[in-house]
Amino acid sequence: MKRRLLTLGAAFLVVVASVLVFVKPADAAVGLHVEGRTIVEANGQPFVMRGVNHPHVWYTGRTDSFADVKALGANTVRVVLGSGKRWGPSTDVPNVVSLCKQNRLICVLEVHDTTGYGEEGAAASLDEAVDYWISQKGALVGQEGYVVINIGNEPIGNVDAGQWTAATTAAITKMRANGFAHLLMVDAPNWGQDWQFVMRDNAQTILDADSRHNTVLSIHMYAVFHTAAAITDYLDRFEANGWPLVIGEFGWRFNANEVDHETILAEAQARGLGYLAWSWSGNTDPILDMATDFDPARLTTWGQRIFNGANGIKATASEATIFGGGPTGTPSPIPTPTKSPTPTPTGGGKACAADYRVVGQWAGGFQGEIRVTAGDSAISGWTVTWTLASGQAVTQAWNATVATSGSAVTARNVSYNGSLGAGAATTFGFLGSWSGTNAVPPLSCTAS
């Protein structure tokens, strides 16, 4: 009888425990968290990262970069930090988080010192990276809705990549033991590219190690992923197993042996995967720079592609609802875009038309975009003018040289977007402030 009572008592406790587990499924839901393969916000709204990497630890004075990448449409920025082992230490985490929030960007923070551990002698271990996060805990607790902690960048090189599984498991366990409730991101070994498939083959072990079940895996795609087949096969494995994944870094095909970025962008969009392209500016090899000398008005081929191309940031990014954006937010009413009348061709048949669009609007501020289209003949330059409504001002612009005189605004092409074939188009954008009514003005476009 006693044994039966003990058995019944144990069964009762199992039922109670299962009920407790059922009614409390969202320990991780204090902020950004994973549900199956998907990253979601605390309110349950899916969030797909569309952003870039910013090498902050080496260019700490370039804080305007946060506003610049936001103005180009990003919803996320991955910020390079240093633990002090190789770079830094980055002690300005509170300011970095504040810059992300001011610019309505989800902030992925990463320790870069771990890059290539086991092969790079100066690299920090993942355990040392966790010690850095613990030292910054005061700036991070309470920011779970805004911040993702990427424990360590490319934490194992090509020497003994198998050590990654135990090291990553231990790092996640230590983060949770020290009270971090954030969404954690973990990079693959093999300098992030997982060409030996250690992360792919041990993904479930890593996810199970997280007591909060709130970890997303991150693959870095460079020359290893230079074919569509390599990319789709890798992504298929994660999708089939229901594992959460983001493309935490990738470059572009500037020669035949480099990464097939077109497939990455298309597959990420089709599968609902987040991506963070490398990188905004400041690379030793500037071919991976998106902006020349951190200037958003001087986007490179890579920058134009990632921000303005098909499946790029501008076309696919949705702002996190925690900032009031996205489909479940309640944004301020956006004026219906108006199209300027098509001008009568002048000056040898050269003409252009300009369309004005409000991309996003919030209390006191907005982002505008103007599309310039050539007429029936090719043009070599264009100028767009308009008059600001009362209370409006232009505060920043890119892909055009913009000047204001009182309420009059003049925007001229820059060196790389003035020449347009017949019927071809280009766009430029700007940030502005407003009060009263954020009216859409009529535009005038002249061509040369």
Disulfide bonds with the S-S distance in Angstrom:
Cys100-Cys107 2.30
Cys352-Cys445 1.99
